Amino acid sequence: MAETDNYSVANLRILKRTDVKEKILLISKDTLRTAALGCYGSELWKTKNIDELADKGTIFHRHYTAAATSAMSYSSMFTGKYCHELDRKEFTEVEVFKGESLFRILESKGYACHIFWGESWFQNVVPYTKIYGEKTNFHNLDIEQKVGSERIKRIDEEAVIQETLSKIVDGVLEIIETKVFIWVHFPHVLYGKTCYDSDIEVFDEFVGEMRKHFSDDSIYITSDHGHMNMSKGVPVYGFHLYEGAVKVPLITPRIDGNKTIEFPTSHIQLMDIILEGKIIHNDHVFVDTQYFLQENRKLAVVKDNFKYIFNKRGKKEELYDLEVDPGENVNLLQRQVEEKGRGKLYWLDEIYYYKKWDVVHSVYRDLKAEKDKVWREGSFIDELLYKINFKRKYLINKFRNKRYLIKEKGILDSNPFVINYKR
């Protein structure tokens, strides 16, 4: 029972794969949403290879990142620890992680470990993670199309995309060894494309190329986090814990005969899934946005079909029943709502038909208690200093954005290609 020491046996169910892989390929894509893949119901893109892997393997329908941003997510993916367990107080350069990580474990077993990602990732991610092995090889490729305040040149040429794709394929094929773990991480937007999700079919094409050289039962597909895609009026990701930003795809080789996993799982389980093919049915999962000292931290607790979100700023609380409200439109903790056209207040339980009002309080109490067990804050001085420094950086960014908008006055009414991003 050593494997179950940290879990309540009453809430534990373990599914396990018994075979060991000599070649392991983890393929992830930044901001990849479940809504972008055919095997999760998408009709917008053709993802033939990924769908075939899902059909032959195990597809996780309620898999959550441990954090809504890349570096924090990687730290949990490859150590098996939630953000609140890493004892990091803010997003800054960290000390080398002293515990086990997937890279270190595999290197100790004789695997060569390789990471392929965009050029900026080494600089923008490694200082904030430091969970790699002593022999981990980094392959920093010129494959990313930056997306930001400046307009980018609409390239979207097949030749450019294929050249970018070839850089990744050729790089991987150069280092395939007898015993190897390769993690390939696609950027937000692949060079040659110009928008989030516009490169989904290219991503699938890469998976198809890899299937020619790796057996299907050695390939894993996932994402570090999703993105909101303007749902709820929210752009991109990082500061919210709604489904679009934190529920991510996970497709693995078939585990214990299970075609699908329907209960909530977390990226902290990825190590066990890859190393042992082990899936633990935990009582609940956590998702974070920031470390404990940061002012705008949000923490989510997901259990069964419910999600509780606590916002450090303003102590705001939210509770959603994801089964009946997958869009997270109705905060069940909101007692009254205002109809602004009438200037009138209504009691929520008198205008919103919901069959489970009688369990809302007990669910709230249960999930809030789980939050309270792990929640921590800094000292008054530490919190104050962080707020001052954060506000300073925020105002600098706002000033830069304002200068840019003044410079490009009228851009919303102008030719959208007025600014050419120079690579």
BADODREN-382835 format. One record per residue (C-alpha): residue in one letter; x, y, z. Coordinates in pm, 1 decimal. Layout:
<zados>
residuo,px,py,pz
A,X,Y,Z
...
</zados>
This chain:
<zados>
residuo,px,py,pz
M,0.0,0.0,0.0
A,302.2,232.8,-22.6
E,154.1,390.5,-332.6
T,-155.0,502.1,-139.6
D,10.5,657.0,166.5
N,-83.3,1013.1,69.6
Y,-441.6,938.9,-27.6
S,-762.6,841.3,143.1
V,-825.1,476.6,57.5
A,-1199.3,540.7,57.2
N,-1157.6,785.8,-229.0
L,-888.2,596.4,-417.9
R,-904.7,388.8,-732.3
I,-587.5,297.8,-920.7
L,-577.6,202.9,-1286.2
K,-241.7,77.4,-1406.2
R,-51.6,-14.2,-1720.7
T,213.9,-279.5,-1671.2
D,442.0,-239.3,-1974.4
V,754.8,-21.2,-1980.5
K,841.5,197.6,-2279.1
E,1194.2,225.4,-2415.8
K,1102.6,529.3,-2626.5
I,870.7,791.6,-2481.8
L,743.7,1090.5,-2678.5
L,548.3,1367.6,-2506.7
I,399.8,1620.3,-2749.5
S,238.4,1934.0,-2610.8
K,116.9,2260.6,-2753.3
D,92.5,2592.1,-2573.8
T,-269.3,2710.7,-2530.8
L,-411.0,2391.5,-2685.4
R,-778.4,2362.8,-2590.5
T,-986.2,2046.5,-2590.2
A,-1224.1,2236.2,-2820.9
A,-957.8,2230.2,-3093.5
L,-940.7,1850.6,-3132.3
G,-1181.2,1626.4,-3317.0
C,-1164.7,1355.4,-3050.7
Y,-1304.3,1610.0,-2804.0
G,-1587.6,1706.5,-3037.3
S,-1436.2,1983.3,-3250.5
E,-1564.2,2018.4,-3606.2
L,-1344.0,2316.8,-3694.2
W,-1016.4,2134.4,-3754.5
K,-915.9,1797.9,-3894.0
T,-697.4,1615.7,-3642.8
K,-688.3,1269.0,-3796.8
N,-367.3,1148.5,-3630.9
I,-451.3,1273.5,-3283.7
D,-802.1,1130.2,-3314.5
E,-659.9,790.5,-3413.8
L,-428.4,794.2,-3112.2
A,-726.9,877.8,-2891.6
D,-928.1,593.5,-3043.7
K,-648.9,342.4,-2979.1
G,-548.4,485.7,-2642.7
T,-706.1,651.7,-2341.1
I,-860.3,997.6,-2364.8
F,-903.0,1206.1,-2049.7
H,-1219.5,1413.8,-2065.7
R,-1174.2,1611.7,-1744.7
H,-801.6,1670.8,-1721.2
Y,-679.0,1993.4,-1561.9
T,-352.7,2178.8,-1571.4
A,-212.4,2253.1,-1226.2
A,-152.8,2617.1,-1321.5
A,-279.3,2860.2,-1582.5
T,64.9,2968.8,-1710.1
S,350.4,2775.8,-1869.2
A,638.8,2783.6,-1620.0
M,413.0,2708.7,-1324.1
S,241.5,2433.4,-1519.8
Y,571.0,2268.2,-1621.7
S,688.4,2275.3,-1260.0
S,386.2,2067.4,-1161.0
M,375.8,1845.6,-1471.6
F,728.0,1718.4,-1421.9
T,751.6,1703.1,-1040.3
G,407.8,1571.3,-949.0
K,355.9,1859.6,-706.6
Y,94.4,2131.4,-697.7
C,213.4,2492.4,-704.8
H,131.7,2539.4,-336.1
E,354.9,2241.5,-254.7
L,662.6,2393.5,-421.9
D,714.2,2662.3,-154.2
R,756.0,2937.2,-412.5
K,611.3,3269.2,-304.9
E,613.0,3470.3,-629.2
F,689.2,3438.4,-997.6
T,1061.8,3506.7,-1010.0
E,1380.9,3312.3,-1074.1
V,1383.7,3009.8,-844.6
E,1637.9,2786.1,-677.4
V,1704.7,2448.9,-837.2
F,1425.0,2211.8,-736.8
K,1572.7,1957.9,-495.5
G,1320.9,1678.6,-536.3
E,1257.8,1418.9,-803.1
S,1137.6,1513.2,-1149.0
L,1042.5,1312.2,-1454.5
F,1368.5,1408.4,-1626.6
R,1583.7,1307.4,-1329.2
I,1403.5,977.9,-1278.2
L,1431.6,881.3,-1644.0
E,1797.2,984.5,-1662.8
S,1867.1,765.0,-1359.4
K,1707.6,476.5,-1551.8
G,1938.6,530.2,-1846.9
Y,1713.9,742.0,-2069.2
A,1851.8,1027.3,-2276.0
C,1620.7,1326.0,-2220.3
H,1563.2,1591.4,-2487.8
I,1341.6,1901.2,-2497.2
F,1240.3,2076.0,-2820.7
W,1072.1,2417.1,-2796.1
G,1088.6,2774.9,-2924.3
E,1402.8,2984.7,-2886.0
S,1255.2,3213.5,-2621.4
W,1145.4,2926.5,-2397.8
F,1492.0,2854.4,-2260.4
Q,1524.4,3212.4,-2140.5
N,1162.5,3264.9,-2038.3
V,1093.1,2929.9,-1873.9
V,1404.2,2757.4,-1738.9
P,1489.1,3024.4,-1473.5
Y,1136.1,2990.3,-1333.6
T,1126.3,2610.1,-1324.1
K,1468.0,2442.3,-1275.7
I,1323.4,2094.1,-1252.1
Y,1536.2,1934.0,-1524.9
G,1804.2,1665.6,-1506.5
E,2178.8,1726.1,-1512.6
K,2199.2,1569.8,-1858.9
T,1877.5,1707.7,-2008.3
N,1938.9,1836.5,-2361.3
F,1766.2,2157.5,-2472.8
H,1694.8,2216.9,-2842.0
N,1588.3,2580.4,-2882.3
L,1437.9,2623.4,-3228.5
D,1335.1,2925.8,-3434.1
I,974.9,2808.9,-3473.7
E,753.2,3059.5,-3293.3
Q,541.2,3344.3,-3421.2
K,513.5,3607.8,-3149.4
V,166.9,3746.9,-3083.0
G,123.7,4078.0,-2902.0
S,40.6,4445.6,-2933.2
E,213.5,4485.7,-3269.2
R,45.6,4352.3,-3579.9
I,229.1,4069.7,-3753.0
K,275.5,4026.1,-4122.4
R,20.9,3780.6,-4262.7
I,256.0,3516.7,-4399.8
D,55.1,3195.1,-4377.2
E,240.4,3044.1,-4669.1
E,255.7,2666.6,-4699.3
A,628.4,2674.2,-4775.5
V,702.0,2871.9,-4457.6
I,494.9,2638.4,-4242.2
Q,655.1,2328.0,-4389.8
E,1001.6,2472.4,-4335.1
T,914.0,2544.0,-3972.3
L,766.9,2197.6,-3927.2
S,1074.7,2037.8,-4083.3
K,1298.3,2204.0,-3824.5
I,1115.4,2016.2,-3550.6
V,1081.6,1684.4,-3734.9
D,1444.7,1679.6,-3849.2
G,1566.9,1775.8,-3503.9
V,1377.9,1492.4,-3337.1
L,1485.3,1232.7,-3592.8
E,1850.6,1326.8,-3545.5
I,1851.6,1219.2,-3181.5
I,1623.7,916.0,-3166.6
E,1812.5,673.9,-2945.6
T,1743.1,327.6,-2813.2
K,1627.8,454.1,-2475.5
V,1500.0,809.5,-2499.7
F,1245.2,1054.2,-2359.8
I,1162.1,1341.3,-2593.6
W,936.0,1631.5,-2502.8
V,831.4,1847.1,-2798.0
H,646.1,2165.6,-2704.8
F,480.8,2366.8,-2981.0
P,454.6,2745.4,-2926.1
H,133.1,2947.4,-2900.1
V,151.4,3006.7,-3275.8
L,383.8,2825.9,-3514.6
Y,587.0,3051.3,-3744.9
G,398.3,3087.4,-4071.1
K,59.9,3112.9,-3898.5
T,-83.9,3424.7,-3741.8
C,-340.1,3336.6,-3476.5
Y,-399.8,3106.9,-3181.6
D,-542.9,2773.2,-3302.1
S,-460.0,2848.9,-3668.0
D,-185.1,2584.0,-3661.0
I,-389.2,2295.0,-3517.1
E,-379.1,2093.2,-3838.4
V,-2.2,2148.4,-3864.6
F,30.1,2021.2,-3508.3
D,-166.0,1712.0,-3611.3
E,58.0,1672.1,-3916.1
F,360.1,1664.8,-3684.2
V,194.2,1394.6,-3475.8
G,146.9,1196.6,-3797.0
E,516.4,1229.9,-3883.6
M,613.8,1109.1,-3536.9
R,385.9,805.8,-3569.2
K,612.7,686.6,-3851.5
H,903.6,661.5,-3607.9
F,742.0,596.8,-3268.1
S,487.6,330.4,-3185.2
D,144.2,464.6,-3096.4
D,172.7,318.9,-2748.4
S,469.4,543.5,-2669.0
I,311.5,880.2,-2764.5
Y,140.9,1120.4,-2521.9
I,-48.5,1436.3,-2626.8
T,-132.6,1728.2,-2397.1
S,-103.6,2102.2,-2333.7
D,44.3,2314.6,-2057.0
H,-277.5,2518.9,-2035.2
G,-559.2,2635.3,-2259.2
H,-682.4,2982.8,-2343.8
M,-1014.3,3161.9,-2307.7
N,-1067.9,3234.8,-2679.2
M,-1266.0,3545.6,-2572.8
S,-1514.6,3335.8,-2375.1
K,-1666.3,3558.7,-2104.5
G,-1493.9,3843.7,-2286.4
V,-1155.5,3721.7,-2158.8
P,-854.4,3713.7,-2395.4
V,-573.4,3456.2,-2374.5
Y,-497.4,3295.2,-2034.7
G,-310.8,3319.3,-1705.8
F,-540.7,3507.4,-1471.0
H,-859.0,3301.0,-1483.0
L,-955.2,2947.3,-1386.8
Y,-1249.4,2890.7,-1617.3
E,-1264.7,2571.4,-1822.0
G,-1128.8,2712.2,-2147.3
A,-806.7,2817.4,-1976.9
V,-744.1,2522.1,-1745.6
K,-911.2,2208.4,-1883.4
V,-659.6,2058.4,-2123.7
P,-638.7,1756.8,-2354.1
L,-458.7,1443.6,-2241.0
I,-431.0,1143.6,-2470.5
T,-218.3,846.6,-2365.6
P,-161.6,485.3,-2466.3
R,-446.8,261.6,-2347.7
I,-440.2,221.8,-1969.3
D,-600.6,-83.0,-1809.3
G,-846.0,-121.0,-2095.8
N,-999.5,221.4,-2036.3
K,-1095.8,408.6,-2352.1
T,-1193.1,718.3,-2153.3
I,-1132.3,865.5,-1809.2
E,-1431.4,1070.6,-1698.6
F,-1336.6,1181.2,-1346.6
P,-1121.6,1491.9,-1280.3
T,-746.4,1437.1,-1310.7
S,-452.4,1675.6,-1279.7
H,-121.0,1745.2,-1449.8
I,50.6,1649.4,-1122.8
Q,-41.3,1291.7,-1220.3
L,144.6,1306.8,-1551.8
M,463.9,1159.3,-1404.0
D,284.5,850.8,-1274.2
I,90.3,816.7,-1597.8
I,408.7,817.5,-1807.7
L,629.7,616.0,-1573.1
E,379.5,356.8,-1454.3
G,59.2,404.3,-1648.9
K,-104.1,473.1,-1314.3
I,-420.9,678.2,-1272.6
I,-533.5,766.8,-923.1
H,-891.9,877.9,-872.2
N,-833.5,1156.9,-623.0
D,-1109.8,1317.9,-421.9
H,-1040.6,1660.3,-577.4
V,-786.4,1853.8,-784.1
F,-638.1,2203.3,-743.3
V,-563.0,2463.9,-1010.4
D,-365.2,2783.1,-939.9
T,-291.8,3108.7,-1121.2
Q,-10.6,3249.7,-906.4
Y,207.7,3178.3,-603.8
F,94.7,3262.7,-252.2
L,246.4,3611.2,-218.8
Q,100.5,3741.6,-543.1
E,-193.6,3976.9,-510.5
N,-417.3,3847.8,-786.7
R,-388.4,3478.7,-704.8
K,-686.9,3257.2,-772.9
L,-717.0,2895.6,-658.3
A,-972.6,2646.3,-787.7
V,-1084.0,2322.7,-625.5
V,-1259.1,2075.3,-855.3
K,-1455.7,1783.4,-713.8
D,-1698.0,1570.1,-911.7
N,-1898.2,1817.3,-1122.6
F,-1835.1,2121.0,-904.9
K,-1568.0,2388.2,-925.1
Y,-1495.8,2635.8,-645.1
I,-1279.0,2941.9,-718.7
F,-1129.1,3171.7,-455.4
N,-983.0,3507.8,-556.6
K,-730.1,3658.1,-316.0
R,-811.1,4005.1,-447.4
G,-1138.1,4101.7,-281.3
K,-1184.3,3753.0,-129.9
K,-1435.9,3678.3,-404.1
E,-1576.6,3326.1,-425.1
E,-1739.3,3139.7,-712.9
L,-1906.4,2799.5,-733.7
Y,-2016.9,2632.3,-1056.1
D,-2196.6,2309.8,-1137.4
L,-2010.4,2208.5,-1453.7
E,-2260.6,1938.1,-1542.6
V,-2552.9,2176.5,-1594.0
D,-2350.4,2494.0,-1653.1
P,-2035.3,2403.1,-1851.1
G,-1996.9,2766.8,-1957.7
E,-1967.6,2874.7,-1592.9
N,-2228.6,3145.1,-1631.3
V,-2408.3,3104.6,-1298.8
N,-2215.5,3154.9,-976.3
L,-2423.1,2951.6,-731.8
L,-2292.2,3159.8,-441.1
Q,-2446.9,3476.9,-580.0
R,-2765.4,3525.0,-377.5
Q,-2909.0,3816.4,-574.1
V,-2870.8,3938.6,-931.4
E,-2952.6,4276.4,-1080.5
E,-3148.6,4332.1,-1399.8
K,-2991.0,4662.5,-1493.9
G,-3253.4,4750.0,-1752.9
R,-3516.8,4751.0,-1480.5
G,-3288.5,4854.6,-1198.1
K,-3433.2,4562.8,-1005.5
L,-3285.3,4289.5,-785.9
Y,-3391.9,3925.0,-798.9
W,-3312.1,3629.5,-575.6
L,-3108.9,3385.5,-783.5
D,-3300.3,3078.0,-665.9
E,-3625.9,3242.0,-778.4
I,-3519.3,3308.2,-1138.1
Y,-3264.2,3031.9,-1210.8
Y,-3409.9,2682.3,-1223.3
Y,-3166.3,2443.4,-1058.6
K,-3250.6,2103.5,-912.6
K,-2971.3,2085.2,-655.8
W,-3005.4,2400.5,-447.7
D,-3027.2,2178.2,-139.5
V,-2666.6,2055.6,-180.4
V,-2502.4,2386.8,-269.5
H,-2417.9,2481.7,88.7
S,-2259.5,2145.0,174.6
V,-2060.8,2140.6,-150.7
Y,-1941.0,2495.5,-86.4
R,-1841.0,2412.5,270.1
D,-1652.1,2101.0,155.5
L,-1455.9,2268.5,-125.5
K,-1383.1,2580.5,78.6
A,-1239.9,2357.4,352.8
E,-1004.1,2198.0,98.9
K,-895.2,2545.5,-11.6
D,-836.6,2651.6,348.4
K,-606.3,2352.6,408.2
V,-355.3,2469.9,147.5
W,-409.2,2846.8,136.1
R,-138.2,3071.1,274.1
E,-40.3,3436.2,252.4
G,275.3,3634.1,324.4
S,346.1,3874.0,608.4
F,192.7,4221.8,599.3
I,524.9,4377.0,490.1
D,591.4,4114.6,221.3
E,239.9,4152.0,82.6
L,266.6,4533.5,79.1
L,605.0,4535.9,-94.0
Y,481.9,4293.1,-356.1
K,174.3,4508.4,-427.9
I,387.5,4822.2,-468.2
N,631.4,4650.4,-703.7
F,351.6,4487.2,-902.4
K,168.6,4818.7,-941.1
R,487.6,4983.8,-1064.7
K,539.5,4718.6,-1333.4
Y,172.6,4730.1,-1428.0
L,175.7,5108.0,-1479.2
I,493.1,5084.9,-1689.2
N,324.2,4830.9,-1917.3
K,11.0,5046.3,-1941.7
F,224.7,5347.5,-2034.6
R,401.3,5148.7,-2305.2
N,69.6,5030.3,-2445.4
K,-67.8,5386.0,-2444.1
R,235.2,5512.9,-2634.0
Y,186.4,5236.9,-2888.9
L,-183.3,5318.6,-2934.2
I,-107.8,5689.9,-2977.6
K,156.7,5603.8,-3234.6
E,-90.1,5388.9,-3426.6
K,-391.2,5618.6,-3380.4
G,-687.5,5497.0,-3581.8
I,-547.9,5147.2,-3623.7
L,-887.3,4985.9,-3564.8
D,-1021.2,5159.6,-3875.1
S,-710.1,5112.6,-4084.4
N,-567.2,4838.4,-4298.2
P,-505.9,4546.4,-4058.1
F,-173.7,4475.7,-4228.0
V,-37.5,4826.4,-4163.7
I,235.4,4696.4,-3934.8
N,470.5,4425.0,-4048.5
Y,624.1,4220.7,-3772.2
K,996.0,4193.7,-3845.4
R,1134.8,3853.4,-3760.2
</zados>
